[in-house]
């Protein structure tokens, strides 16, 4: 009876999770699709001007801004995160590993607004001195790359440690060095888990708002340079939702629909890549 009862409990909790996701999807699409129809899909998705006071609701600059900032975070954070995970799993001494693990756990617990404050006070002046532009795509990308490191490192290290020792020992038996055994036998075997960590990290970078608001510049212009200020989809919603009404509010919800679809597309592409189909 206890096993049956727990089976029902687990089933109910799983159904609740699915129901929550379904309700979020329902809310977004029911409230967002009519706005897209009113504005016009082409005018909404390909429009280059966001001026709610003039009835212009083009989100193309925000879409490109999200793409550029997310791509920059991937370039910045993924290589560092994966290589750090490999080091901690196969090369790191015990004492140093404990210290690094504590530091990474601390990074994961830091609120995003603290990262944003650090970026505003430290990174923006530094990038202004080096490149002549502080609040920009480049600053936001580097900051988000730092923010996704704990997720990528933790998940990737767990996946690497889960690989059976026979992979490593077999590579050594064939004459490979320690480094080649790790990078060409163990790491490919942990590919699925590493990709999961990368997907989770990218999901955080796409949905990040507070830190991006503080360092990205929030310019509703088509981005043409890494040193230009930009506004992402998430920051667009947060900055306007407090005073938006009527069609303006519906357009912001429609922006959430685009962001939701954007995340689904990225997750689908990574899932296909993990299976070797793309």
C-alpha positions, 0 to 999 in steps of 0.5 A, spaced: 500 500 500 505 504 501 508 503 494 502 504 491 500 511 495 507 513 493 506 511 486 500 516 486 504 521 489 509 521 484 504 521 478 500 527 481 506 531 482 509 530 475 502 531 472 502 538 476 509 540 473 506 538 466 499 542 468 504 548 470 507 548 463 501 547 459 497 553 463 503 558 462 503 556 454 496 557 454 496 564 457 502 566 453 498 564 446 491 566 448 493 573 450 499 574 445 497 571 438 491 576 438 496 582 439 500 579 433 494 578 429 492 586 430 499 588 429 501 584 423 506 578 424 510 581 419 510 588 422 511 585 429 517 580 427 520 584 422 519 591 424 525 595 426 521 601 430 518 600 437 514 606 439 508 604 443 506 611 443 506 611 435 503 605 434 509 601 432 511 595 435 516 592 431 521 587 435 526 585 430 532 589 434 530 585 440 530 579 437 537 580 434 539 583 440 537 577 444 541 572 439 547 576 439 547 577 447 546 569 447 551 567 442 556 571 445 555 568 452 555 561 449 562 563 446 564 566 452 562 561 457 561 554 454 569 553 452 571 555 459 565 552 463 567 545 459 574 545 460 573 547 467 569 541 468 574 537 465 579 539 469 575 538 476 573 531 474 580 529 471 586 533 473 584 537 479 588 535 486 583 534 492 584 540 496 584 545 490 577 541 488 574 542 494 575 550 494 573 550 486 567 547 488 565 551 494 567 557 489 562 555 484 557 553 488 557 560 491 557 563 484 551 559 483 547 562 489 549 570 487 543 574 485 543 576 478 542 583 480 549 583 484 552 580 477 549 586 474 551 591 479 558 588 478 558 589 471 555 596 471 561 598 476 567 594 474 566 592 467 562 598 464 568 602 466 573 597 464 570 596 457 569 604 456 577 605 457 579 599 453 574 599 447 570 606 448 563 603 449 561 600 456 554 598 456 554 594 449 552 587 447 560 585 448 559 587 456 552 583 456 555 577 453 561 577 457 557 578 463 552 572 461 558 568 460 560 568 467 553 567 470 552 561 466 559 558 468 556 554 475 551 551 471 555 548 465 561 546 470 556 543 475 552 539 470 558 537 466 563 535 471 557 530 474 557 527 467 564 526 466 565 523 473 559 518 471 563 515 465 565 508 467 573 508 468 573 502 463 573 508 457 579 511 460 583 505 462 582 502 455 584 508 452 591 508 456 591 500 454 591 502 447 597 507 448 594 514 449 596 519 454 592 521 460 590 527 456 588 524 450 584 519 454 580 524 457 579 528 451 578 523 446 575 517 450 572 520 457 569 527 454 566 524 448 562 519 452 560 524 457 557 528 451 550 527 452 550 530 459 555 536 457 550 538 452 545 538 457 549 543 462 550 547 456 542 547 454 541 549 461 546 555 461 543 557 455 536 557 458 539 562 463 542 566 459 536 567 454 531 569 460 536 573 464 533 580 465 536 584 471 543 584 469 542 585 462 538 591 463 544 594 467 549 593 462 546 592 455 545 599 454 537 598 452 537 601 445 531 599 441 536 600 435 538 594 430 544 592 432 550 593 427 556 592 432 558 589 438 560 595 442 553 598 440 547 598 446 542 593 445 535 591 448 533 584 449 526 581 449 526 580 456 528 587 458 523 589 453 518 586 457 520 588 464 522 595 462 515 597 459 510 592 463 509 597 469 505 602 465 503 598 459 496 598 457 491 595 452 495 593 445 501 595 448 501 590 454 498 585 449 504 586 445 509 585 451 505 578 452 506 577 444 514 578 445 513 573 451 510 568 446 516 569 441 521 568 447 518 562 448 518 559 441 525 562 441 527 557 447 524 551 444 527 552 437 534 552 441 532 546 445 530 542 439 536 544 435 541 542 441 537 535 442 538 534 435 545 535 435 546 531 441 543 525 437 547 527 431 542 529 427 544 536 425 
